């Protein structure tokens, strides 16, 4: 009996070894080359236009020069609040929040609000007080929250960005670039709740204490004046000039334009629209892979289920500029050798990295298509044993 069980284990191990997939694979797509956009007479000192899903740059001007980001900073504040809190979390407004200069949600000490109401108000009316209230609620102190902002920026590749406050009030050590702001905007745009917030033209904001409500309009004028606009965030101070991160979608193409330090507050809208119009005239999305094309099976250690399927969060498409030929897109599927239980449906377990001219321009998360709780499964046990044996020989 023992001999039969041993044989069964090694038979399963052998079959698992033959099924083990590489942790990364390269898939070549069609080849294209880039056409150069025309010059623009932008008053913005720096600007960039990207395709949202890949981050591919379509146009740029001084995109890596340090500028004050003004209230575009609040994109990061909103992202962290979405990722680290629940909508109905209670926020108590402190003295620190109510004493902030600049644009305001008209908060008073002792006010109590739900996090989602406070966040929506911050993004629509660009409330500096709301940003500090959110920061203190999450970080305990504003400085602790700013540390989280800077860590998140670094993780997104926004390496030329440094925050010292959650709202964008001027400070010599508070800076970013058009490229970094576009990276943060593109990341935020992936969040459905963020998209709903920044696409709203106006919203009625409710307080818990006192029992009141106020209607606020979005400071992003493109939502009224540009039919394809759907976000994201304005910014303006005397030091920063006019700033805007603007998103828009047309014919299946979503673009993000960032302009920084325009001559005045109105130019930011016309100049961002000019960039978006250029993009829509010259960019189209080429279907690459459907989610099912890239579905892979991966083993689960210590799980009730021996293996689960993982799939990209969305279909893979890539932007083409008119007249392209000669350069290549490629993708790389990155997955661990195995997963450790428990795994929940929708958990990010890897990514599909998208490359243009061998430079990474974006990624799509690979997610679990079902859950696997912690438990015993013979096949999973055998695979874990096989992995331990191979690791032992690899390090010997």
C-alpha positions as CSV (number, residue, x, y, z in Angstrom):
1,X,0.0,0.0,0.0
2,X,2.8,2.4,0.9
3,X,4.6,1.6,-2.3
4,X,1.4,2.3,-4.3
5,X,0.9,5.7,-2.6
6,X,4.6,6.6,-3.2
7,X,4.2,5.7,-6.9
8,X,1.0,7.8,-7.1
9,X,2.8,10.9,-5.6
10,X,5.7,10.7,-8.0
11,X,3.4,10.1,-10.9
12,X,1.5,13.2,-10.1
13,X,4.7,15.1,-9.6
14,X,5.9,14.0,-13.1
15,X,2.7,15.1,-14.7
16,X,2.8,18.5,-12.8
17,X,6.3,19.1,-14.0
18,X,5.3,18.6,-17.6
19,X,2.4,21.1,-17.1
20,X,4.3,23.8,-15.3
21,X,4.3,26.9,-17.4
22,X,7.0,29.5,-17.6
23,X,6.6,32.4,-15.3
24,X,6.9,34.8,-18.2
25,X,6.3,34.6,-21.9
26,X,6.9,37.0,-24.8
27,X,4.3,37.3,-27.5
28,X,5.2,39.5,-30.5
29,X,2.5,41.7,-32.0
30,X,2.4,43.4,-35.4
31,X,5.1,46.0,-36.1
32,X,4.6,49.7,-36.6
33,X,6.5,52.9,-36.5
34,X,5.7,56.2,-34.9
35,X,4.7,59.4,-36.7
36,X,5.8,62.7,-35.2
37,X,3.0,65.1,-34.1
38,X,3.1,68.7,-35.3
39,X,4.5,71.5,-33.1
40,X,2.0,73.4,-30.9
41,X,2.1,76.9,-29.7
42,X,1.3,76.0,-26.1
43,X,1.7,78.5,-23.4
44,X,2.1,75.6,-21.0
45,X,5.7,75.3,-19.8
46,X,5.3,71.5,-19.9
47,X,2.7,69.2,-21.3
48,X,2.2,65.6,-22.3
49,X,-0.5,63.5,-24.1
50,X,-0.8,59.8,-23.5
51,X,-3.0,56.9,-24.4
52,X,-4.6,55.9,-21.1
53,X,-4.5,52.1,-21.1
54,X,-0.8,51.7,-22.2
55,X,0.7,55.1,-21.2
56,X,2.1,55.5,-24.6
57,X,3.3,59.0,-25.2
58,X,1.7,60.7,-28.2
59,X,3.1,64.2,-27.6
60,X,5.3,65.9,-25.0
61,X,6.9,69.2,-24.3
62,X,9.4,69.6,-21.4
63,X,7.6,66.6,-19.8
64,X,10.3,66.0,-17.2
65,X,10.8,69.5,-16.0
66,X,9.9,70.1,-12.4
67,X,6.7,72.2,-12.0
68,X,4.3,72.9,-9.2
69,X,1.4,70.5,-9.6
70,X,-1.1,72.6,-7.7
71,X,-4.4,70.8,-7.0
72,X,-3.6,68.0,-9.4
73,X,-1.9,66.7,-6.3
74,X,-5.4,65.7,-5.1
75,X,-5.4,62.9,-7.6
76,X,-3.0,61.1,-5.3
77,X,-5.0,62.0,-2.2
78,X,-8.1,60.6,-3.8
79,X,-6.3,57.4,-5.0
80,X,-5.0,56.6,-1.5
81,X,-8.4,57.3,0.1
82,X,-10.1,54.9,-2.4
83,X,-7.5,52.2,-1.7
84,X,-7.3,52.6,2.1
85,X,-10.8,53.5,3.3
86,X,-14.4,52.5,3.0
87,X,-17.0,54.8,1.6
88,X,-19.0,55.1,4.8
89,X,-16.0,55.6,7.1
90,X,-16.7,58.5,9.5
91,X,-14.4,61.6,9.3
92,X,-14.2,64.2,12.1
93,X,-13.1,67.6,10.9
94,X,-10.3,69.1,12.9
95,X,-8.9,72.6,13.4
96,X,-6.0,71.8,11.1
97,X,-8.3,71.1,8.2
98,X,-10.4,74.2,8.6
99,X,-7.5,76.6,8.8
100,X,-6.1,75.7,5.3
101,X,-5.8,78.5,2.8
102,X,-7.2,78.5,-0.7
103,X,-10.2,76.7,-2.3
104,X,-12.5,75.3,0.2
105,X,-15.4,72.9,0.9
106,X,-16.3,75.3,3.8
107,X,-15.6,72.7,6.5
108,X,-15.9,73.8,10.1
109,X,-14.4,72.3,13.2
110,X,-16.6,69.5,14.6
111,X,-18.2,68.7,11.2
112,X,-18.7,65.0,10.6
113,X,-18.9,63.4,7.1
114,X,-18.7,60.1,5.3
115,X,-15.4,59.6,3.5
116,X,-17.1,59.3,0.1
117,X,-18.8,62.6,0.5
118,X,-15.7,64.3,1.6
119,X,-13.6,62.8,-1.2
120,X,-16.2,63.8,-3.9
121,X,-16.3,67.3,-2.5
122,X,-12.5,67.6,-2.5
123,X,-12.3,66.5,-6.2
124,X,-15.2,68.6,-7.5
125,X,-14.6,72.0,-5.8
126,X,-10.9,71.3,-5.1
127,X,-11.2,71.7,-1.4
128,X,-7.8,72.2,0.3
129,X,-9.5,71.7,3.6
130,X,-11.1,68.4,2.5
131,X,-7.7,67.1,1.4
132,X,-6.2,67.8,4.8
133,X,-9.2,66.2,6.5
134,X,-8.7,63.0,4.4
135,X,-5.0,63.0,5.0
136,X,-5.4,63.2,8.8
137,X,-8.1,60.5,8.8
138,X,-5.9,58.1,7.0
139,X,-2.4,58.9,8.2
140,X,-3.2,60.2,11.7
141,X,-1.1,63.2,10.8
142,X,-0.7,65.1,7.5
143,X,3.0,64.3,7.4
144,X,2.4,60.6,7.8
145,X,-0.1,60.7,4.9
146,X,2.4,62.6,2.8
147,X,4.9,59.8,3.3
148,X,2.3,57.4,1.9
149,X,1.8,59.7,-1.1
150,X,5.5,59.7,-1.9
151,X,5.8,55.9,-1.5
152,X,2.8,55.4,-3.9
153,X,4.3,57.9,-6.4
154,X,7.6,55.9,-6.5
155,X,5.7,52.6,-6.9
156,X,3.9,54.1,-10.0
157,X,7.2,55.2,-11.5
158,X,6.6,58.9,-10.8
159,X,10.2,59.2,-9.7
160,X,10.4,63.0,-10.3
161,X,7.6,63.8,-7.9
162,X,7.9,64.9,-4.3
163,X,4.8,65.8,-2.2
164,X,4.9,67.8,1.1
165,X,1.1,68.3,1.4
166,X,-2.1,66.5,0.2
167,X,-3.6,69.5,-1.6
168,X,-0.9,71.1,-3.8
169,X,-0.4,74.5,-2.0
170,X,2.9,75.9,-3.2
171,X,6.1,74.8,-1.5
172,X,9.6,74.6,-3.0
173,X,9.8,70.9,-2.1
174,X,6.4,70.1,-3.6
175,X,6.9,69.4,-7.3
176,X,6.2,67.0,-10.1
177,X,6.4,66.8,-13.9
178,X,3.9,66.4,-16.7
179,X,5.0,62.9,-17.3
180,X,4.6,61.9,-13.6
181,X,1.2,63.6,-13.4
182,X,0.1,61.6,-16.4
183,X,1.3,58.3,-14.8
184,X,-0.7,59.1,-11.7
185,X,-3.8,60.1,-13.7
186,X,-3.6,57.0,-15.8
187,X,-3.3,54.8,-12.7
188,X,-6.2,56.6,-11.0
189,X,-8.3,56.3,-14.1
190,X,-8.2,52.5,-13.8
191,X,-10.3,52.8,-10.7
192,X,-14.0,52.8,-11.5
193,X,-14.9,54.8,-8.4
194,X,-12.3,57.4,-9.3
195,X,-13.8,57.7,-12.8
196,X,-17.3,58.2,-11.4
197,X,-16.0,61.0,-9.1
198,X,-14.1,63.0,-11.7
199,X,-16.7,62.7,-14.4
200,X,-19.5,64.2,-12.4
201,X,-20.3,67.8,-13.4
202,X,-21.9,68.5,-10.1
203,X,-23.0,66.7,-7.0
204,X,-24.9,67.4,-3.8
205,X,-22.6,66.8,-0.8
206,X,-24.1,65.8,2.5
207,X,-22.8,66.4,6.0
208,X,-23.7,64.1,8.9
209,X,-23.0,66.9,11.5
210,X,-24.5,69.4,11.1
211,X,-27.3,68.0,9.1
212,X,-26.9,69.9,5.9
213,X,-26.2,69.6,2.2
214,X,-24.6,71.8,-0.5
215,X,-24.4,71.4,-4.3
216,X,-20.9,71.8,-5.8
217,X,-19.9,72.1,-9.5
218,X,-16.8,70.5,-10.9
219,X,-14.0,73.0,-11.6
220,X,-13.1,71.1,-14.8
221,X,-14.8,73.2,-17.5
222,X,-14.1,70.6,-20.2
223,X,-16.9,68.5,-18.8
224,X,-19.4,71.1,-20.0
225,X,-17.6,72.3,-23.1
226,X,-15.9,69.3,-24.6
227,X,-18.3,66.4,-25.5
228,X,-15.7,63.6,-25.0
229,X,-14.3,64.8,-21.7
230,X,-14.7,62.5,-18.6
231,X,-12.2,63.9,-16.0
232,X,-9.8,64.4,-14.2
233,X,-8.4,67.3,-12.1
234,X,-7.7,71.0,-12.3
235,X,-5.1,73.0,-10.5
236,X,-4.2,76.7,-10.2
237,X,-2.0,78.9,-8.0
238,X,-0.1,82.0,-8.8
239,X,3.2,80.0,-8.6
240,X,1.9,77.0,-10.6
241,X,-0.1,78.9,-13.2
242,X,-2.9,76.9,-14.9
243,X,-2.7,73.1,-14.6
244,X,-5.0,70.4,-15.8
245,X,-5.0,66.6,-16.1
246,X,-7.8,66.0,-18.6
247,X,-9.2,62.6,-19.8
248,X,-11.5,62.0,-22.7
249,X,-12.8,59.1,-24.7
250,X,-13.8,58.9,-28.4
251,X,-14.3,55.9,-30.7
252,X,-12.8,53.5,-28.2
253,X,-9.7,55.6,-27.6
254,X,-9.1,57.1,-24.1
255,X,-6.5,59.9,-23.9
256,X,-5.0,61.8,-21.0
257,X,-3.6,65.3,-21.5
258,X,-1.6,67.1,-18.9
259,X,-0.7,70.8,-19.1
260,X,1.3,72.6,-16.4
261,X,2.0,76.3,-15.9
262,X,-0.2,77.8,-18.6
263,X,-0.3,81.6,-18.8
264,X,-3.6,81.8,-17.2
265,X,-6.4,79.6,-15.7
266,X,-8.4,79.5,-18.9
267,X,-5.6,78.5,-21.3
268,X,-5.3,75.2,-19.5
269,X,-8.7,74.1,-20.9
270,X,-8.2,75.2,-24.5
271,X,-4.6,73.8,-24.6
272,X,-5.6,70.4,-23.1
273,X,-8.5,70.2,-25.6
274,X,-6.1,71.0,-28.5
275,X,-3.9,68.1,-27.5
276,X,-6.8,65.8,-27.1
277,X,-8.2,66.8,-30.5
278,X,-4.8,66.0,-32.0
279,X,-4.8,62.6,-30.4
280,X,-8.2,61.6,-31.6
281,X,-7.4,62.6,-35.1
282,X,-4.3,60.5,-35.2
283,X,-4.6,57.6,-32.8
284,X,-6.7,54.4,-33.2
285,X,-6.8,51.3,-31.0
286,X,-5.7,48.0,-32.5
287,X,-7.2,44.9,-30.9
288,X,-4.4,42.6,-29.6
289,X,-5.7,39.8,-27.4
290,X,-8.9,38.9,-25.8
291,X,-8.8,38.0,-22.1
292,X,-9.5,34.3,-22.9
293,X,-6.5,34.2,-25.3
294,X,-4.1,34.8,-22.4
295,X,-5.9,32.7,-19.7
296,X,-3.5,30.5,-17.9
297,X,-3.7,27.8,-15.2
298,X,-1.7,28.2,-12.0
299,X,-1.3,25.9,-9.0
300,X,-2.4,26.8,-5.5
301,X,-0.3,25.6,-2.5
302,X,-2.2,24.6,0.6
303,X,-5.5,25.2,-1.1
304,X,-8.8,23.3,-1.3
305,X,-8.5,23.7,-5.0
306,X,-5.3,22.5,-6.7
307,X,-5.2,25.1,-9.4
308,X,-7.2,28.0,-10.7
309,X,-7.3,30.0,-13.9
310,X,-6.0,33.5,-14.1
311,X,-7.0,36.0,-16.8
312,X,-6.2,39.6,-17.8
313,X,-8.5,42.2,-16.2
314,X,-9.4,43.4,-19.7
315,X,-8.8,42.7,-23.3
316,X,-5.4,43.8,-24.6
317,X,-5.4,46.6,-27.2
318,X,-2.6,49.0,-28.2
319,X,-2.6,52.5,-29.8
320,X,-1.4,53.1,-33.3
321,X,-0.5,56.5,-34.7
322,X,-1.5,57.0,-38.3
323,X,1.1,55.8,-40.8
324,X,3.0,53.5,-38.4
325,X,5.2,50.7,-39.7
326,X,8.4,49.1,-38.6
327,X,8.4,49.2,-34.8
328,X,7.0,46.5,-32.6
329,X,4.6,46.0,-29.7
330,X,5.0,43.0,-27.5
331,X,3.6,41.7,-24.3
332,X,5.0,39.7,-21.5
333,X,2.8,37.6,-19.2
334,X,4.3,37.7,-15.7
335,X,3.0,35.1,-13.2
336,X,4.5,33.4,-10.1
337,X,5.3,29.7,-10.3
338,X,2.4,29.1,-7.9
339,X,-0.1,30.8,-5.6
340,X,-0.4,30.4,-1.8
341,X,-3.9,29.9,-0.5
342,X,-6.2,31.6,0.3
343,X,-6.9,33.2,-3.0
344,X,-10.0,35.3,-3.7
345,X,-11.8,35.9,-7.0
346,X,-10.4,39.0,-8.5
347,X,-7.1,39.0,-6.6
348,X,-4.3,40.4,-8.6
349,X,-1.7,37.6,-9.1
350,X,0.4,38.9,-12.0
351,X,0.4,41.2,-15.0
352,X,0.5,41.4,-18.7
353,X,3.2,44.0,-19.5
354,X,2.9,45.9,-22.7
355,X,6.0,47.0,-24.5
356,X,6.5,49.5,-27.4
357,X,10.0,49.5,-29.0
358,X,11.1,47.2,-26.1
359,X,10.1,49.9,-23.6
360,X,7.4,49.1,-21.1
361,X,4.4,51.4,-21.7
362,X,1.7,49.8,-19.6
363,X,0.3,46.7,-17.9
364,X,-2.9,44.9,-17.4
365,X,-3.4,43.0,-14.1
366,X,-3.8,39.2,-14.2
367,X,-6.5,38.2,-11.8
368,X,-7.9,35.0,-10.3
369,X,-11.1,33.8,-11.9
370,X,-12.3,32.0,-8.7
371,X,-11.5,31.6,-5.0
372,X,-9.5,28.9,-3.3
373,X,-9.6,28.6,0.4
374,X,-7.0,27.1,2.7
375,X,-7.3,23.3,3.0
376,X,-6.0,19.9,1.9
377,X,-5.8,18.7,-1.7
378,X,-3.7,15.7,-2.8
379,X,-2.7,17.2,-6.1
380,X,-1.8,20.5,-4.4
381,X,0.2,18.6,-1.8
382,X,2.1,16.8,-4.5
383,X,2.8,19.9,-6.4
384,X,4.2,21.6,-3.2
385,X,6.4,18.5,-2.6
386,X,7.6,18.7,-6.2
387,X,8.4,22.4,-5.8
388,X,10.3,21.8,-2.6
389,X,12.4,19.1,-4.3
390,X,13.2,21.2,-7.3
391,X,14.1,24.1,-5.1
392,X,16.4,21.9,-3.0
393,X,18.3,20.7,-6.1
394,X,18.5,24.2,-7.5
395,X,20.3,25.5,-4.4
396,X,22.5,22.4,-3.9
